Amino acid sequence: MFSLTNMHMPPPTSIFSAYASMTATIMLLRTMANEFIPQPIRGYIFKAFRYFIKPHSADLTLIVEESNGIARNQVYDAAQTYLSTKVSPDNERLKVSKSPKEKKLTIRLEKGEKLVDSFNGVFFKWRFICTESDKNSHNNDSNNNNSTRSEKKYFELSFHKKHKQMVLEYYLPFILEKAKEMKDEERVLKMHTLNTSYHHNGKWDSINLEHPSTFDTLAMESELKKEVIEDLDRFVKRKEFYKRVGRAWKRGYLLYGPPGTGKSSLIAAMANYLKFDIYDLQLVNIVRDSDLRNLLLATANRSILVIEDIDCTVDLPNRRHGDGRKQSEVQLTLSGLLNFIDGLWSSCGDERIIIFTTNHKERLDPALLRPGRMDKHINMSYCSYEGFKVLASNYLEISSDHHLFGEIKGLIEDTQITPAQVAEELMKDDDTETTLKGFMKLLKRKKMEGDVCENDTQDNVNAKSNKSKRHKVSSCKQKRGVGVGKRIGASTQRRTRSFGRGCLVMDGMLK
């Protein structure tokens, strides 16, 4: 039977001899390999040898760098935003910052920090890496070398190899979409306007848009408000639909109605609802069609272009009939505006809304009103009782019906008053009862003024009717006078001509 006790250790001299012999053999093989095997082939052999003796890992690591050449890596930015919400108590070092434009604190991973995220039951390991390196640049004007430090930032994403397809097709797209939603919620909206010294290069200046208007505070009919919101929701969700039907992803609105009916407030509410920037375009500042094109190309996606008072902002020459001026004298044409609204240039951008406002819809060129340019027309009318209740809730914090609301309802339905006038009246006193009574007095006064205007209008109609009758009688007398003049001689003809001239003068006055 085999026993360890029967084994005898070789003497040290034998072990040393065997080691020396093996070492000599290895050195001989290495010398022969260097002598007869080319370097590229030796490299492949060594790599294969290391592959077989190195233990294999089941994990795969993706490197997400900060930039992709000269452009930023969208996956890196999305991961940075997304992972800021996944910070755990196990993290020991974090970065905290806040800029004046941000609404809350921003948390970022410090270099070397790790965290674990889960998606569809699979765990993913993230690690933030930041390395610094020195770059030496030689100054031609001196013998000194300028040394600058640069940082290379990237994330390492590690997971099991079998989940590679899920990561590329589902996990990373999920992070991109989630980060987009988070940025939209925290986005600071901008109001862009023309730089007075833009020199036709498409320069916009911007300020933060902090308009408080929302659909909840708008004095609009609930059905119209619901219709507008549903239309906006359909628009932002139809990217693939617009692409499939071959149309540019844009939509045009026309807001029309008397001044003070809330057109500007509706625009601000739409911007706050969609999280879109606003570009306020004043056509009177545009010189040529090419300047307009450069400015519109400089607008960003997910934005609202506003052209207010389109009927009186600028006198656009008709696109079908010239006005006799030389081409060099024509500044901005209607065709130039239409080409960007629904022509070839309209496809230069996605998810854009164009809003026109006017106090007089009937003055607009029919070419502007058709679908594709102004897709939806919204009538911003005078304040209704429902709109008044919204304003009363906003300004007076009246959540239920007031005992004066019944009388106010009857008055406001017979009176033309704008939401702006209602809002101004509701701000005059802090006491609810006093404010509502003052508002009722205003409604009664405007109703009386309206009745007086109607009576004056009827009197004017009757006066014009009487003048028309007198004009007909004068014409008949003139005709009879001319007939008599022909029969009774020259003296009568002179009197007839004098009477006729008097009738002509009166006729001109009536006209």
C-alpha positions in Angstrom: 0.0 0.0 0.0 1.2 3.4 -0.9 2.3 5.5 2.1 3.7 8.9 2.5 6.1 7.6 5.1 7.8 5.5 2.4 8.5 8.6 0.3 12.1 9.9 0.5 12.9 13.5 -0.3 15.7 13.9 -2.9 18.8 15.5 -1.7 19.2 19.2 -2.2 22.0 18.7 -4.8 19.6 16.8 -7.0 16.9 19.6 -6.7 19.5 22.2 -7.6 20.7 20.2 -10.6 17.2 19.8 -11.9 16.5 23.5 -11.5 19.7 24.5 -13.3 18.9 22.1 -16.1 15.4 23.5 -16.5 16.6 27.1 -16.5 19.2 26.3 -19.1 16.6 24.7 -21.3 14.3 27.7 -21.0 17.1 30.1 -21.8 18.0 28.0 -24.9 14.4 27.9 -26.1 14.1 31.7 -25.6 17.3 32.3 -27.6 16.1 30.1 -30.4 12.7 31.8 -30.4 14.3 35.2 -30.6 16.6 34.0 -33.3 14.2 32.2 -35.6 10.6 33.5 -34.8 9.7 37.1 -36.0 8.6 39.6 -33.4 5.0 39.9 -34.5 4.5 36.1 -34.3 6.1 36.0 -30.9 3.7 38.6 -29.7 0.7 36.6 -30.8 2.1 33.5 -29.2 2.7 35.2 -25.9 -0.8 36.8 -26.0 -2.3 33.3 -26.6 -0.3 31.9 -23.8 -1.4 34.5 -21.3 -5.0 34.1 -22.5 -5.0 30.4 -21.5 -3.3 30.8 -18.2 -5.1 34.0 -17.1 -8.4 33.4 -15.2 -11.4 34.6 -17.2 -13.9 37.2 -15.9 -17.7 36.9 -16.6 -18.1 40.7 -16.4 -18.0 43.2 -19.3 -17.0 46.8 -18.7 -18.2 49.7 -20.9 -16.2 53.0 -20.9 -18.4 56.1 -21.1 -16.2 59.0 -21.8 -17.0 62.7 -21.3 -16.5 63.7 -25.0 -16.6 62.0 -28.3 -13.9 63.9 -30.2 -15.0 67.5 -30.3 -18.6 66.9 -29.3 -19.9 66.0 -25.8 -21.0 62.4 -25.2 -24.8 62.4 -24.6 -24.6 59.1 -22.8 -22.0 60.6 -20.3 -24.2 63.6 -19.6 -27.3 61.5 -19.2 -25.5 59.1 -16.9 -24.2 62.0 -14.8 -27.8 63.3 -14.4 -29.4 60.0 -13.8 -26.8 58.7 -11.3 -27.2 61.8 -9.1 -30.6 60.3 -8.0 -29.0 57.0 -7.2 -26.6 58.1 -4.5 -26.6 55.7 -1.6 -25.4 55.9 2.1 -22.4 53.8 1.1 -20.9 56.7 -0.9 -18.3 58.5 1.1 -17.4 61.5 -1.2 -19.8 63.5 -3.2 -19.8 66.9 -5.0 -22.5 69.4 -4.3 -23.1 72.6 -6.4 -25.8 75.0 -7.4 -25.8 77.8 -10.0 -28.0 80.9 -9.9 -30.1 79.4 -12.7 -30.7 76.0 -11.0 -33.7 75.4 -8.8 -32.1 73.0 -6.4 -28.8 71.4 -5.4 -26.9 69.3 -7.8 -25.1 66.1 -6.5 -22.3 64.4 -8.4 -20.0 61.5 -7.7 -16.5 62.3 -6.6 -13.7 60.5 -8.5 -13.3 56.9 -7.6 -16.8 56.6 -6.1 -18.9 53.6 -6.9 -22.6 52.8 -6.8 -24.9 50.0 -7.8 -28.1 50.4 -9.9 -30.7 47.8 -10.8 -32.8 47.6 -14.0 -35.3 44.8 -14.7 -33.8 42.7 -11.9 -30.2 43.0 -13.1 -27.5 44.8 -11.1 -25.1 47.2 -12.7 -21.9 48.6 -11.2 -21.0 52.2 -11.9 -17.6 53.9 -11.1 -16.6 57.5 -11.8 -13.0 57.9 -12.9 -11.1 61.2 -13.3 -7.4 61.3 -14.3 -5.2 64.3 -14.6 -2.3 64.7 -17.0 0.3 67.4 -17.9 0.5 68.8 -21.3 3.6 70.7 -22.3 3.3 73.4 -25.0 6.4 75.1 -26.3 6.3 78.8 -26.7 8.1 80.0 -29.9 8.8 83.4 -28.5 10.7 82.1 -25.4 12.6 79.1 -24.2 10.1 78.3 -21.5 7.7 75.4 -21.7 4.1 76.1 -20.6 2.6 73.2 -18.7 -1.2 72.8 -18.5 -3.2 70.2 -16.7 -6.0 68.4 -18.4 -8.6 66.1 -16.9 -10.1 63.0 -18.5 -13.4 62.0 -17.0 -15.4 58.8 -17.7 -17.7 56.3 -16.2 -17.1 52.5 -16.0 -20.2 50.4 -16.3 -19.7 46.8 -15.4 -22.2 43.9 -15.7 -22.4 40.2 -16.7 -21.6 39.6 -20.3 -24.9 37.8 -21.0 -26.7 41.2 -20.4 -24.8 43.1 -23.1 -27.7 43.2 -25.5 -30.1 44.4 -22.8 -27.8 47.1 -21.8 -27.3 48.5 -25.3 -31.0 48.1 -26.4 -32.9 49.0 -23.2 -30.8 50.1 -20.2 -28.8 52.9 -21.8 -31.8 54.2 -23.8 -33.8 54.2 -20.6 -31.1 56.4 -18.9 -31.1 58.8 -21.9 -34.9 59.2 -21.7 -34.9 59.4 -17.9 -32.2 62.1 -17.9 -34.2 64.1 -20.5 -37.3 64.1 -18.3 -35.2 65.2 -15.3 -33.7 68.1 -17.3 -37.0 69.2 -18.6 -38.4 69.4 -15.0 -35.4 71.4 -13.8 -35.0 73.4 -17.0 -34.9 77.2 -16.7 -37.0 78.6 -19.5 -35.6 81.5 -21.6 -37.2 84.4 -23.4 -35.1 85.3 -26.4 -35.3 88.6 -28.3 -33.4 90.3 -31.0 -30.0 91.9 -30.3 -30.2 95.5 -31.5 -26.7 95.2 -32.9 -27.1 91.7 -34.4 -26.0 92.9 -37.9 -28.2 90.3 -39.6 -26.1 87.4 -38.2 -29.0 85.8 -36.3 -28.0 87.0 -32.8 -30.5 86.5 -30.0 -30.3 87.8 -26.4 -32.0 85.9 -23.7 -33.3 86.3 -20.1 -34.9 83.9 -17.7 -38.6 83.4 -18.4 -40.3 83.5 -15.0 -43.8 84.2 -16.1 -46.2 82.7 -13.5 -49.1 82.1 -16.0 -50.4 78.5 -16.2 -53.5 76.9 -17.6 -55.0 76.8 -14.1 -54.8 80.6 -13.8 -56.1 81.4 -17.3 -59.5 83.1 -17.5 -60.7 80.8 -20.4 -63.6 78.6 -21.0 -62.9 75.1 -19.5 -63.7 73.4 -22.8 -61.4 75.6 -24.8 -58.7 75.2 -22.3 -59.0 71.4 -22.4 -59.0 71.5 -26.2 -55.7 73.5 -26.3 -54.0 71.2 -23.8 -55.0 68.1 -25.7 -53.8 69.6 -28.9 -50.4 70.4 -27.4 -50.1 66.8 -25.9 -50.8 65.3 -29.3 -48.2 67.5 -31.0 -45.3 66.6 -28.7 -46.1 62.9 -28.9 -46.3 62.7 -32.7 -42.6 62.7 -33.7 -42.9 59.4 -35.6 -46.3 60.4 -37.0 -45.0 63.6 -38.6 -42.0 61.7 -40.0 -44.3 59.0 -41.4 -46.6 61.4 -43.2 -43.7 63.5 -44.5 -44.4 66.8 -42.6 -42.1 69.0 -40.6 -42.6 68.5 -36.8 -44.1 71.9 -36.1 -47.5 73.5 -35.4 -48.9 76.9 -36.0 -51.5 78.8 -33.8 -53.4 82.0 -34.4 -54.6 83.8 -31.3 -57.1 86.6 -32.2 -59.4 88.8 -30.2 -59.6 92.3 -28.6 -56.7 93.7 -26.6 -56.5 92.5 -23.0 -58.1 89.1 -23.5 -55.1 87.0 -22.4 -53.2 86.2 -25.6 -49.8 86.8 -24.1 -50.8 84.9 -20.9 -51.8 81.9 -23.0 -48.4 81.9 -24.7 -46.6 81.9 -21.4 -48.9 79.2 -20.1 -48.1 77.1 -23.2 -44.4 77.6 -22.6 -44.6 76.6 -19.0 -46.7 73.6 -19.8 -44.3 72.3 -22.5 -41.1 73.6 -21.0 -40.3 75.4 -24.3 -38.2 78.5 -24.7 -39.9 81.6 -26.3 -38.4 83.6 -29.2 -40.1 87.0 -29.5 -39.7 88.1 -33.1 -40.4 91.7 -34.1 -40.7 91.8 -37.8 -40.3 95.6 -37.9 -36.6 95.1 -37.1 -36.0 92.7 -40.0 -34.6 94.2 -43.2 -34.5 91.4 -45.7 -35.8 87.8 -46.2 -32.3 86.5 -45.8 -32.0 88.2 -42.4 -35.3 86.5 -41.3 -34.0 83.1 -42.4 -30.8 83.5 -40.5 -32.6 84.5 -37.3 -35.1 81.6 -37.6 -32.3 79.1 -38.2 -30.7 80.3 -35.0 -33.7 79.2 -32.9 -33.5 76.0 -30.9 -35.7 72.9 -31.1 -38.5 72.6 -28.4 -39.2 76.3 -28.7 -42.1 78.7 -29.4 -41.7 81.4 -32.0 -44.0 84.4 -31.3 -45.0 87.0 -33.8 -47.3 89.4 -32.1 -49.7 91.8 -33.9 -49.0 90.3 -37.3 -51.6 92.5 -38.9 -49.9 95.8 -38.0 -46.2 94.8 -37.3 -45.1 95.3 -40.8 -46.6 95.9 -44.2 -45.6 92.8 -46.2 -45.7 93.1 -50.0 -48.1 90.6 -51.5 -46.3 87.5 -52.9 -48.4 87.4 -56.0 -48.6 91.1 -57.0 -45.6 93.4 -57.0 -46.1 97.0 -55.8 -43.9 98.5 -58.5 -40.8 99.0 -56.3 -37.4 98.0 -57.3 -36.1 94.6 -56.0 -33.4 96.3 -54.0 -36.0 98.5 -52.2 -38.1 95.5 -51.1 -37.4 94.8 -47.4 -39.4 91.8 -46.1 -41.8 89.9 -48.2 -44.8 87.8 -47.4 -43.3 84.9 -49.4 -40.1 85.0 -47.3 -42.2 84.5 -44.2 -44.3 81.8 -45.7 -41.3 79.9 -47.0 -40.0 79.4 -43.5 -43.5 78.6 -42.0 -44.3 75.8 -44.4 -41.7 75.9 -47.2 -38.5 73.9 -47.5 -36.9 75.9 -44.7 -39.6 74.8 -42.3 -37.9 71.4 -42.0 -34.8 72.9 -40.4 -35.7 72.1 -36.8 -38.0 69.8 -34.8 -40.7 70.2 -32.2 -41.4 73.9 -32.9 -44.5 75.9 -32.3 -45.2 79.2 -34.2 -47.8 81.5 -32.7 -49.3 84.6 -34.4 -51.4 87.1 -32.5 -53.7 89.7 -33.9 -56.5 92.0 -32.7 -58.1 92.0 -36.2 -58.2 88.6 -37.9 -60.1 90.0 -40.9 -57.1 92.1 -41.9 -54.7 89.1 -42.4 -53.7 87.9 -45.8 -55.6 84.6 -46.6 -52.3 83.0 -47.4 -51.4 83.1 -43.8 -54.6 81.6 -42.5 -54.7 78.3 -44.2 -53.8 75.0 -42.3 -50.1 74.2 -42.4 -49.3 77.8 -41.5 -51.9 78.6 -38.9 -53.2 75.1 -38.0 -55.4 76.1 -35.1 -57.3 79.4 -34.6 -58.1 80.3 -31.0 -60.6 83.1 -30.4 -59.6 85.0 -27.2 -62.9 86.7 -26.5 -64.3 88.9 -23.7 -64.4 87.6 -20.2 -67.2 85.1 -19.5 -68.7 84.2 -16.1 -66.6 81.1 -16.0 -63.5 83.2 -16.7 -64.5 85.6 -13.9 -64.8 82.7 -11.4 -61.2 81.7 -12.2 -60.0 85.3 -11.7 -61.9 85.6 -8.5 -60.3 82.4 -7.2 -56.8 83.7 -8.2 -57.1 87.2 -6.9 -59.6 86.9 -4.0 -59.1 83.3 -3.1 -62.8 82.5 -3.4 -63.1 78.8 -3.7 -66.9 78.6 -3.7 -69.8 80.6 -5.0 -70.3 84.0 -3.3 -73.8 85.5 -2.7 -73.0 88.3 -5.2 -72.0 85.9 -8.0 -75.6 85.5 -9.2 -76.0 89.2 -9.9 -72.5 89.4 -11.4 -73.3 86.5 -13.7 -76.3 88.4 -15.2 -74.3 91.6 -15.6 -71.2 90.0 -17.1 -73.2 88.1 -19.7 -74.6 91.4 -21.0 -71.3 93.4 -20.9 -68.2 93.3 -23.0 -65.3 93.4 -20.5 -61.8 91.9 -21.0 -60.0 89.6 -18.4 -57.4 92.4 -18.0 -60.1 94.9 -16.9 -61.6 92.3 -14.5 -58.2 91.5 -13.0 -57.4 95.2 -12.5 -60.7 95.8 -10.7 -60.2 92.7 -8.5 -56.9 94.2 -7.3 -58.3 97.5 -6.0 -59.1 96.3 -2.5 -58.2 93.5 -0.1 -61.7 93.1 1.2 -63.7 90.6 -0.9 -67.1 92.2 -0.3 -65.9 95.7 -1.2 -64.1 94.5 -4.3 -67.0 92.5 -5.7 -69.4 95.5 -5.1 -67.0 97.8 -6.9 -66.8 95.3 -9.8 -70.6 95.2 -10.0 -70.6 99.0 -10.3 -68.1 98.8 -13.1 -70.3 96.2 -14.9 -73.4 98.4 -14.5 -71.6 101.5 -15.8 -70.3 99.6 -18.8 -73.7 98.2 -19.5 -75.2 101.6 -19.4 -72.5 102.9 -21.8 -73.2 100.0 -24.1 -76.9 100.8 -24.2 -76.2 104.5 -24.9 -73.8 103.4 -27.7 -76.5 101.2 -29.2 -79.1 104.1 -29.1 -76.6 106.4 -30.7 -75.9 103.8 -33.3 -79.6 103.5 -34.1 -80.0 107.3 -34.2 -77.1 107.5 -36.7 -78.7 104.8 -38.8 -82.0 106.8 -38.8 -80.2 110.1 -39.6 -78.4 108.5 -42.5 -81.7 107.1 -43.8 -83.3 110.6 -43.7 -80.4 112.1 -45.4 -80.6 109.5 -48.1 -84.3 110.4 -48.6 -83.5 114.1 -48.9 -80.8 113.3 -51.4 -83.3 111.4 -53.6 -85.8 114.3 -53.4 -83.1 116.8 -54.4 -82.1 114.6 -57.3 -85.7 114.5 -58.5 -86.0 118.3 -58.3 -82.8 118.6 -60.3 -84.1 116.4 -63.0 -87.4 118.3 -63.2 -85.6 121.6 -63.3 -83.5 120.5 -66.2 -86.6 119.5 -68.1 -88.3 122.8 -67.5 -85.2 124.7 -68.6 -85.3 123.1 -71.9 -88.9 124.3 -72.5 -89.0 127.8 -71.2 -85.9 129.4 -72.4 -82.4 130.7 -71.5 -83.3 132.6 -68.2 -85.0 129.6 -66.7 -82.1 127.4 -67.8 -79.7 129.7 -65.9 -81.8 129.3 -62.7 -82.0 125.6 -63.2 -78.2 125.3 -63.6 -77.7 127.3 -60.4 -80.1 125.0 -58.5 -78.4 122.0 -60.1 -75.0 123.2 -58.8 -76.5 123.6 -55.3 -77.8 120.0 -55.4 -74.3 118.8 -56.5 -72.7 120.5 -53.6 -75.2 119.0 -51.2 -74.7 115.6 -52.8 -71.0 115.8 -52.2 -71.5 116.7 -48.5 -73.8 113.7 -48.1 -71.3 111.4 -49.6 
